[in-house]
Amino acid sequence: MACDSCGSRKVYCDLAVPTCGQCEKSGRECIYRPPTLHLREEDVVKLSSSVGELGSTVSELQNDLTHVLHSVNSLLALKSDQTSSKQIISNIASTSEEKLFISQKDCDLYLTDKGISIEFRTENICFQKLRDLLYSSLFTTSEEPVNSENDTALVPTARIPVYTQPSFLLVPLYNAHPTIYQIDPPAFAGMLENGDIMNQLLDIFFTCYVGYQIPCKEAFRTKFFSGGIEPFLMNAMTAWACKHSAVFHGMFLGSGGEQAGEPYYQLARDQLSECMFDRNDVDCVFALLLLYGYHVGKASATLSCRRLPGSYLHLGMATQMALELKMHVAHPELPEEMQETYRRLWSLIYFLDALAVGQTDKPTMMIPDHAITVLPQAPLSNEDVETCARVQYARCRTDLRKLFRKITSCMQFSEVEISTIHDLNIEIDELRHFFDTEVNHISPNRRVGAEFSAQGYYKLSIDTYFLKIQLFFPMTNTSHQENVDIVDARNICFDSAQKLLHLVYMDAASNSPWCLYSVESSWTAAAVLEYFHREGTDEQKAISSQELAKLKGILLSSNLSRHWPMAKLIEYIG
């Protein structure tokens, strides 16, 4: 730019002293006018479009981006004066100490005593790349900035390798159903004619089938015993309750859980097949989901999924029927109880679909999330506190599985964006905060008398650390990963595994029934600790050994230690 008095040309930055040097020597007054910078109309349109696409993410960066745009415009104005980038850096450095922190293909990021300075090599500004560049520093663990030895050196900050698929941590079971020993065929058919036994089975169903809480339970109980419930639904419920109570609650001694419910499972399946194509209603959807839960629990001794295809069909038919009923959208025209029935059944379908996809190679049958507009399930005003706690637990568990699905989807490639890791990590922390502060009947500081509160809170919190491991462990390289300066995946996983097992210990110490215990989470933590027992520091090896021994002791003392999934986990730890 030219001095208005003497015509001398000199490059100025915004912080430069307003003299040109020539005027000082001649004694004349120097009239300095800082450059007026303008964005072209098409640039404004382009930037507005980019901001609109980024939505809420960019709104969090508005203050930083304002400064960044000023810097970019200044550089472009100076560049138009045919001044080389080397001269620009030299003049800026004369007034502000500057260090090259990150160098990428499209831009360089500098740390100065005035803040962050970003130099772009093109007139096209990509907000996604800018966002990745800024987020990369959030995961940096080293105190010293990364310096470039030459102008062409690049630091890979935008993406990070994925070494292992997250699904390797999963077990193809989410509950320990079958027994380890062979049982003779059941001889208790007449026992179920006993009203007391049937009442006990119904109580177990209401308490332990947490995936779906039947609205107005007492009215349902009356209809159940008066014959007002569809036979296929009654038999499906009886099958599930018999198997569950035999395995976890000591009923039907001398018969296994699978054998105890098998006659009712077969009867319910036959009855449902005769009528489900003539009618689509909530009873059919619910019965299909119960048959799915009964069938998928038939684990083999090798923990294989050889019985999954049959159960997968039950889930598929339930999903299609729910879509025909449009359970995924709001229905204000229906009574409140029926609306809530739709919400709860749809939440269960979403959860089971995400579970099946995460633990098998089966494709999802779920519609895109943006097409799901129904509100989350919520307690009804006439439900007791125990039911309310279970409803809120089921809602939170579905939220966890939604995030589980997102993580699995993002981590299936060889590399992942650092900004994606950052966003998913924030979502996990937000869910944990939601459990701690917003859920009335689950959160530890806001419990209102439900016995299930502590048990539900422990299990939800365990799952948040399970998600942390699912997200970060695939980025852990067995050959001492090279990206510790960007994402400290090792320490995050090690810390999460310890916290997860601490919650398992607390849950066990609270005398929580083992019928809702998930083998999956403990197996995941054990896999992480086994890794550090081999690959960690001496301190990590010692801690891992102690934690694994403690977990094994707790599992051996449980009433499930003889069941195949638990026995396999104990064997793995040993």
DOLUM-372739 format. One record per atom (N, C-alpha, C): x, y, z. Coordinates in steps of 0.05 Angstrom, whole numbers, plus 5000, padded with zeros to 4 digits. Example, Ala and Ser with C-alpha at 12.3 -4.5 7.8 and 13.67 -1.06 7.14 Angstrom:
% DOLUM-372739
526448865156/524649105156/526449345156/525749555142/527349795143/525850015157/
% end
This chain:
% DOLUM-372739
501749765000/500050005000/501850255000/500850474990/502450714987/501850915009/504051055018/503751275037/502351515023/500351635035/498951855023/500652105020/502752125035/504452365034/506752335014/508252115016/510652095000/510351884978/508351724978/507951524957/509551274961/511051254983/512651014987/510850774993/511650544982/509950304986/511250135007/509650035026/510549865047/508249685056/508949445064/506949255074/506449295103/503949315111/503249355139/501349135148/501549045173/499548875184/497849045203/495748935215/493949095231/495349205256/497549085264/498849165289/501249355283/501749415258/504149575251/503849865260/506149995266/506150285273/505550445248/503750645249/502850785224/504850985214/507250895207/509151065192/510350885170/511351015150/512450865128/515550865128/516751015145/519651025146/520751255129/519851285104/520651495087/519851765098/517451785108/516552045119/518152125144/518951925159/520551985183/523152115175/524452015154/526952125145/526752405134/524552455120/524252715107/522952925125/521852825148/520553015166/517653075159/516752955137/513953005130/512052845147/509552925148/507552775164/506552545147/506452315159/505552075145/502552025151/501052025130/498151975133/497751675127/497151515148/496851225145/493951155145/493151015126/490350915125/490450605123/489450465144/489450175143/487750075120/488349855110/486849755087/483949695094/482149765076/479349695080/478849435065/477849235080/477648965069/474648905064/474148785041/471348725034/471248435024/469048295030/468548035018/466648084995/467147944973/465347954950/462647834957/460647914942/457847824947/457747514945/459147404924/459047124921/460446974944/462547114956/463846994979/462046985003/460447195006/458547205029/456546985026/455446945001/453546744996/454746465002/457246434993/458546174997/458946115027/459846315041/460346285070/457646235085/455546375077/452946345090/451946065085/452345965061/451445685055/452945485073/455645535075/457245345092/456345355121/455845595131/454945615159/452345475163/450545505143/447945375146/448145075147/450144965132/450444675132/451644575159/453344735170/454544645195/452744675219/450744855218/448744875239/449944955265/449144795285/449844865313/452744845318/454244665303/457144645307/458544905302/457845035280/459245285273/458445505293/455945495304/455145705322/456945715347/458045475354/459845475377/462545595370/463145625344/465745725336/465646015325/463346145327/462946405314/465046605322/465646625348/467546825357/470346775344/471146515345/473746455333/473746505303/471646435290/471546465261/471646755252/470446935269/470547215262/473447315261/475047235280/477847315280/479247185257/478546925251/479846785230/479346925203/476847015198/476147145173/477647405170/477947555192/479547805191/482347745182/483447535194/486247465187/486447385157/484447215148/484447125121/484247365102/482447545107/482047775090/484547955089/485847985111/488248135112/490448015094/490647745096/492647605080/491947635050/489447615043/488647635015/489147915004/488648125021/489148395012/492148445008/493748335026/496648365023/497648214999/496447974995/497347814972/496747964946/494548104945/493848254920/495948464914/497548544934/499648734929/502248604920/501948344911/504148194900/506448164919/505748134945/507848084965/507847794971/510147674971/510347384975/509547315004/508647065007/507946975034/510346985053/512746955042/515046965060/515447245071/514947445055/515147725064/512947785085/510647675080/508447725099/509147615127/510047355127/510747235152/512947385166/514947475150/517147625162/516247875175/514448035162/513548285173/511848245198/510048035197/508347985220/510147905244/512147735238/513847635260/515347865273/515748085259/517248315271/515648445294/513048405294/511448535315/510148335334/510148075326/508847875343/510347605341/511347505363/512847255362/510947035354/511846865335/510046675322/511446405320/509846185324/510945915321/509045755303/510245615284/508645435267/507745195284/505145165288/504044955305/503044715288/501544765267/500544555250/500644645221/501744475204/501844535176/500344325161/498444415143/496944225127/496944315098/495644165082/495744205053/494644475045/492444565058/491044805050/491645045068/492845005091/493245235109/495345165130/496345375143/498245345166/496945485190/497345365213/496345485238/498645565255/498745825264/500845935280/499846015307/501445975327/500846085354/502446335358/501146555365/502546805370/501846905397/503147115406/502547225432/499847365432/498647395409/496047525407/493847315403/494547055399/492546855395/493246665372/491246585357/491646395335/491546545309/493546485291/493546595265/493546375244/491746385225/491446175205/491946295177/493846175162/494446265135/493446065115/491646155098/490445975078/492046015052/492345795037/493745805011/491845824988/489345844993/487345864972/485146064981/483746164961/481546354968/479046204977/478945944973/476645784981/476945695010/475145765027/475245695055/473345475061/474245245071/472545025078/472245015108/469845065117/469345065146/469844795159/469244575144/469744315156/472744275161/474444355142/477344325146/478344515168/477144755170/477844935191/477044815218/474744695219/473744575244/475644345252/476344175233/478243955239/480844055249/481844275237/484344395245/484344485273/482144625281/481944735308/481544505328/479944305321/479444085340/481843915344/483643905325/485943735328/487643805353/487644065359/489244145382/487944065408/485344005408/483943935433/484843655442/485743485424/486543215431/489543185435/491043405431/493943395434/494743375463/496443175469/497243135497/499943245503/501643295483/504243405489/504043705494/505743795512/505644075519/506944255498/508844145483/510244305463/508844295436/508644515422/507344495395/509044345376/507644235355/509044085335/510244275315/512844275313/514244465295/514844325268/514644475247/515344375221/518244435215/519744225206/522544265200/522944405173/521044375155/521244505129/518444585120/518344725098/515844845089/513944625079/514844385072/513144185060/512343975081/513343985105/512643785125/509743815133/508343585134/505443585141/505043415166/503343505184/502643355208/499843245204/499342975205/496742865200/494742915223/493443135223/491743205246/488743175239/488043155214/485143155207/483942875210/485442665207/484442395208/486242225225/485142005236/486841825252/486141535244/488141365243/487641085234/485840935254/484340745243/482840555259/484040285255/485140165276/486739925274/484939675277/482839695293/481139455298/478239535297/476539375285/473739435285/472539405313/470739585321/469739585348/468139335354/467039205334/465338975340/466938735351/469538745349/471138515359/470838495390/470038705403/469738695432/467038575440/465238535422/462638455429/462338155430/460538065447/459837785450/457137745437/456637535422/454037505409/451737435428/451837535452/449737495472/449637745488/447237815497/447038045515/445837965542/445437705546/444537615572/445337325574/445637235599/446436955604/443936785609/442836665588/440436515591/440736215596/442136065579/442035775582/443835675604/443235435613/444935305634/447135145621/449135075637/451434935626/450934635625/448934535639/448534245640/445934165625/445733915618/443433815603/441233725623/438733795617/436533735635/434533555621/433333385636/431233215624/428733385617/427133295599/424733445591/423033515615/421733745615/420233835638/417733655644/417133645669/414833485678/413133665697/412533905688/411134095706/408734225692/407734095671/405534225656/403234295674/402634125693/400334185711/400834405730/403434465735/404134675755/403034945746/403034995720/402235255711/399235305713/397735095720/394835135726/394435255753/396635255769/396435365796/396435665794/394435795805/394136085803/396436235817/397436125839/399636255853/402236255836/402736035823/405136025806/404836215782/402436225770/402136415748/402336705757/401336765781/401637035791/404537095796/406136905806/408936945810/410436985783/409636835763/410836865737/410237145725/407737235729/407037495719/408437715733/408837685760/410437875775/413337895764/414437655759/417237655748/417337785721/415237735704/415237865678/415138165681/413338265698/413038565701/415638685711/417038545729/419438645741/421938625723/422238405709/424738345696/424738395666/422338415653/422338485625/422438785623/424838895626/425039195627/424939325600/425139165579/425039285552/422439415546/420239325558/417639435553/415939405578/415039625588/413239635612/410339655602/408739455609/405939455601/404439675617/403139855602/401540065616/399239935632/398640055655/396339955671/396539665677/398639585693/399239305697/397039155712/395739285731/393639145746/391239075729/390539265711/388339205693/389138985674/391638975665/392638765648/392538495663/393338495688/393238245704/390438135705/388438305710/385738215711/384838095685/385538225663/384838115636/386237855631/388737835640/390337595636/388937345648/387937375672/386737145686/383837105679/382637295666/379837275658/379537195629/381737145615/381637065587/381337295568/381837535577/381537765560/383937835543/386037675545/388537715530/388637505508/389637585485/389837405462/391537155470/390636925463/392136675471/395036675462/395636775438/398436775429/400136955447/399037175456/400537355473/400937235501/398837105512/399036975538/401236765537/401236605516/403236385515/406136495510/406336715494/408936835490/410036945517/408337075532/409237175558/409936945577/408336735577/408936505595/411536375587/412036345561/414536225552/416936375562/416836645558/419136815567/419436795597/417136815612/417336825641/418336555652/417436335640/418436065650/421436045646/422336105623/425236075618/426836265636/426036515638/427436705654/427436625684/425236545694/425036475722/426536225729/426636035710/428135785715/431135835715/432136015698/434936065696/435936245718/434336455724/435336665742/434136665770/431836545773/430336575799/429836305812/431036095803/430835835817/428235695815/426435765797/423935625794/424235375777/422435195779/422334945763/424934795765/425734735790/428134575794/427934305781/430034225768/430033975754/429434015724/429034265716/428534315688/430034565680/431034575656/432534805646/430635025637/431735265635/430135485626/429035455599/430635345581/429735305553/427435105552/427734885567/425634685567/423134775581/423434945601/421135035617/419135195600/420135355582/418335525566/417835425538/419135205531/418935115503/416135045494/414534905509/411834835500/410135095494/410535295510/408935535507/410035705484/412635685479/413835825456/412735705430/412635445428/411735315404/408735375400/407135365421/404335425419/403835715410/405235895422/404936185415/405736235386/407836105377/408736145349/406636035330/405435805336/403435695318/400935865318/400035955341/397636115343/398036385329/400336495332/400836755320/401036735290/402136515280/402436485251/399636465237/397736375252/395036335240/393536605237/394336805253/392637045253/394237305246/396837295247/398237555245/398037685217/397537525196/397137655170/394337755166/392537685184/389837795182/389438045200/391338085218/391138315236/393838425242/394038685243/396438825251/395739005275/396638925298/396039085322/398339065342/398039205364/400239205384/400738935397/398538775399/398938505411/400738335394/400338345367/402038185349/404938285351/405338545351/408038655352/409438565378/408038595400/409138525426/409738225427/407938055418/408437765419/410837685402/411137805378/413437755361/416037825375/416038055389/418438135404/419137945427/417037835440/417437645461/418537385450/417537295427/418637055414/421537105405/422137345396/424937405389/426737375414/425837505436/427437495460/427837205471/425737045468/425936765477/427936615460/427636645434/429236485415/432136575415/432736835415/435536925413/437136845438/435736785460/437136705485/437936415485/437336265464/438135985463/441035965454/442836025471/445636025464/446735745463/448735705447/450135455446/452535455464/453735225468/456035205486/458435365476/458535415450/460735575439/460135865435/457835955446/457036235444/456536315415/455736125398/455236195370/452436305367/451936415343/449336525337/447736335318/448136075321/446935895302/443835905303/442735995326/439836005328/438736285321/440536465314/439636735309/437736765285/438136635263/436436685240/433436665246/432536465262/429736445268/428736685284/430336765304/429536995320/429637255304/431537265285/431737505268/429237545251/428037325243/425537345228/423237455246/423137375271/421137485289/421537795291/424037875294/424538165297/423838315271/424438195249/423838315223/420838355219/419338145226/416338165223/415238375242/416238385266/415338585286/415938865275/418338905264/419139165253/417239255231/416739075212/415039145189/412139195198/411239055218/408539095228/408339365242/410439435257/410539695271/410639925251/412039885229/412140095208/409440125194/407939905190/405339925179/403440075197/403840035223/402140185243/403240465247/405540535235/406740795238/407340865267/408540675281/409240725308/411540925311/412940975289/415241155290/414441455288/411941515285/411041785285/408941835306/408342075312/406442145334/403542085325/401842015344/399041955338/397242105359/397042365356/395342515376/392442435375/391542295354/388742225353/388041985371/390141835380/389741595397/389641675426/388341505443/388341555472/391241555482/391741685504/394441715515/395741445520/394241265531/395341005538/396340855512/394740875491/395540745466/397940895453/398041155455/400341305445/402941215459/402741185485/405041095500/405740805494/403840645489/404340365480/405940365455/405140535435/406640555410/409540645416/409840845432/412540955438/414340745450/413240585469/414840395483/415540155465/413740065449/414339845431/416339935410/416040175399/417940275379/420740295391/420940395416/423540425429/424840145432/423239945439/424339675442/425239565416/423739615394/424539515368/427239645359/427439905364/429940045357/432339925372/431839875398/434039765415/434839495406/432939315400/433539045392/434839035365/434039205347/435239215320/438239305323/438739515338/441539605342/443239385355/441939235374/443439025387/444138805368/442238725351/442738505332/444838585312/444738835302/446738925282/449538945295/449639035320/452239065333/453638795340/452038585343/453138335352/453238115330/452238185307/452237985285/452938125259/452937975238/453338095211/450738145197/448538145211/445938195198/445538495193/444338565170/443838845164/441538955181/441639215185/439439345200/436839345185/434639335199/432039355187/430639615195/432239795208/431140045218/431140255196/429140425197/428940655179/430940875188/431641065171/433441285180/432441435204/434241535220/433441675244/431841925238/432342065216/430942305210/427942255204/427242005197/424541935192/422941865218/424341835240/423141765265/422442025280/419942085283/419142335295/417542295321/417042045329/415541985353/417242075377/415942175398/417342255422/418442005438/420442045454/421341815471/419141725490/419341485499/417441385518/417741535545/415641545560/415641685586/413541555605/413841585631/411941465649/409141595647/407141445651/404441545652/403841645680/401941825683/401341955709/400341765729/399141535721/398041345740/399841115747/402441125738/404240905743/405840945768/406440725782/407940745807/410940805802/412340865823/415140955819/416940735808/416440485815/418040275804/417740245774/415240265765/414740265736/415940505722/415740735735/416940985724/419940955720/421240835741/424140805739/424840615716/423340405712/423940225690/423340345663/421240505661/420640645635/422940835628/423840985648/426041175643/428641025636/429040795649/431440635643/431340535614/429040435606/428740335578/429140565558/428140805564/428541025546/431541095543/432941105566/435841165566/437440945552/436640695556/438040475543/437840495512/435540585503/435140625474/436940845464/437141065480/438941285472/441841185470/442641015489/445340905488/445740735463/443740585455/444040415431/444040585406/442740815406/442840995383/445741085379/447041165401/449741245400/451641015393/451040775403/452440535396/452440495366/450140535354/449840495325/451540695310/451540955319/453141155306/456041095308/457041005331/459840945334/460640715316/459040505315/459640275298/459840365269/457940535261/457940625233/460440795226/461240975244/463541145239/466141005240/466340785255/468940655259/469340415241/467740385220/468040155202/470040205180/471240445178/473140495157/476040495169/477940525151/480740505160/481740765173/480240985169/480941235182/478341375190/478541555210/476241705219/477041985224/475242175219/475742455224/476042505254/477942665261/478342735289/475942885300/474743055283/472343205292/470043015298/469942795283/467842595288/468242465315/470742395321/471342285348/470642475370/471342725365/470742935385/467642955389/466142955368/463242985371/462042745385/462842505378/461742265391/462542255420/464942345426/465842345454/464142545471/463442765459/461642965472/458942845477/457842695457/455242575460/455242365483/457342215486/457542025508/457442175535/459042395537/459042545562/456342675567/455042765546/452442895550/450342685560/450542445550/448742235560/449242175589/451742165597/452442115625/451342345642/451642585633/450642815648/447542805650/446242715628/443342685628/442542485650/443942255652/443242055672/443642175700/445642335703/446342435730/444442655739/443242805721/441843045729/438943065721/438142925700/435542965688/433442745692/434342505698/432542275699/431642245728/429142305733/428142335761/428442075777/427841845765/427741605780/430241435778/432241535764/434741385760/437141535772/437341795768/439641945777/440041925807/442541905816/443041855844/442142065863/442142315854/441342535872/438442615870/436842465854/434142545850/432242305852/433042105866/431341865868/429041915887/426741785880/424341835896/423041575905/424741395914/423641155927/423640905911/424540905886/424440665870/426840485876/426440235882/428640055887/430340005863/429140035840/430639995815/432540225808/432340445822/433940685815/436940625815/437940515837/440840465838/441740265817/440240045814/440839845795/440839955767/438840105760/438640225733/440840425728/441540585749/443640785745/446340655741/446940445756/449540305753/449740195725/447640075715/447739935689/447940145666/446540365668/446740575648/449540695648/450640745671/453340865673/455440675663/455040415669/456940215658/456940225627/454540265615/454440275586/455740525575/455840745589/457140975578/460240925576/461340785596/464140725594/464640505573/462740335569/462840135547/463040285520/461440495517/461540655492/464240795489/465440895511/468041015509/470140825498/470040575508/471840375499/471240305470/468740285463/467940225435/469040435416/469040685425/469940905408/472940925406/474440895428/477240945428/479040705425/478140465433/479940235432/480740165403/478940195383/479840135355/482140305346/482740535359/484940705351/487540635366/487340425383/489740345398/491340145382/493740205376/495440035360/497039855377/497039605371/498539415388/501539455387/502539595366/505339655364/506039935373/504740015395/505240275407/504540495387/502040565386/500940735365/502541005363/502441105339/504041345333/502441605337/499941575346/498141815347/497441905375/499141825394/498541905421/498642205425/500042345407/500142635409/497542765399/495742605386/493242715376/490942615393/490642355396/488542245413/489742035431/489542075457/490741895476/488841665481/488441495461/486441285462/487141085484/489641025487/490440825507/489540895535/490241135544/489541215571/486541245575/485141335554/482241365556/480941085560/481940885545/480840615548/481540495575/484040535583/484840415609/483240535632/482840795631/481240925652/478340835651/477240815627/474440735624/473940445634/475840275628/475539995637/475539975667/477240135680/477340135710/474740235721/473740455710/471240575720/468840395715/468840255692/466740075686/466639845707/468939725712/468939505732/468339605760/469139855766/468339955793/465339965796/463940045775/461040045776/459839765777/461139575764/460239295766/460539205795/462739275808/463139195836/461039325853/460439575849/458339715865/455639585861/455039515836/452439395830/452239125844/454338965843/454338705857/454138735887/455438935898/455338985927/452639075937/451039185919/448339285926/446239055926/447238805922/445438575920/443438595897/444338725876/442638745852/442238465840/439838395832/439438135820/441038105794/442137865790/443837825767/442337785741/439637785742/438137715718/438337935697/439138175704/439538395685/442438445679/444238275690/447038315686/447738275656/449438445646/450338425618/453138325617/453538085604/456237975601/457938155583/456638295565/458038445544/459838655556/458838815575/460439035586/462938925602/462538725618/464738615633/466838485615/465838365593/467638235574/469338455560/468038675554/469538895541/471739005559/471039055584/473039155603/475338955607/474538705608/476638495612/478438485587/477338515563/479038515539/481038745539/480138975548/481939205550/484139155570/483439055594/485439015615/487338785607/486338585593/488138375583/490138495563/489238685547/491138815528/493338965544/492539125564/494539275579/496239085597/495138855604/496838665618/499138565601/498738575575/500838485556/502438725546/501138945540/502439175525/502939425542/501939425567/502039675582/504739715597/504839925612/507139975629/507039785653/509139795669/509239615692/506939685712/506339935715/504140015733/501439925721/501039955695/498639865682/498239565684/500439425681/500339135683/499539045711/500539175731/499839105758/496939165764/496039405756/493239475760/491339285745/492039225721/490339035705/490138765718/492338665728/492338405741/490538415766/490638625782/488938645806/486038665798/485338825778/482538865771/481338605759/482938465743/481938225731/481438005752/483237995772/482837805793/480337865810/479938125814/477538205830/475038145814/474938195788/472638145772/472037845772/474137685769/473737395768/472537295795/473537405817/472437315843/469437385846/468637625836/465837695838/464137515820/465137465796/463537295778/463337005788/465436905801/465336635812/463336615835/462936835849/461036825872/458236875864/457736945838/455036995829/453536735825/450836755823/449236515818/449136445789/450736585772/450836535743/453436405735/455136345754/457836255748/457935995731/455735845732/455635585718/454335615691/453435855684/452235895658/454335945637/453735855612/455835865592/457036135587/455536345583/456836605578/458636695601/457636655625/459336725648/461736545651/461336285647/463536095648/465736165628/464836235604/466836315583/468336565590/466936755603/468337005611/470336945633/469536775652/471436705674/473836555662/473336385643/475536235630/477336435615/476236635602/477836835588/479536995607/478437065630/480037215650/482237045661/481636785666/483636605677/485936565659/
% end
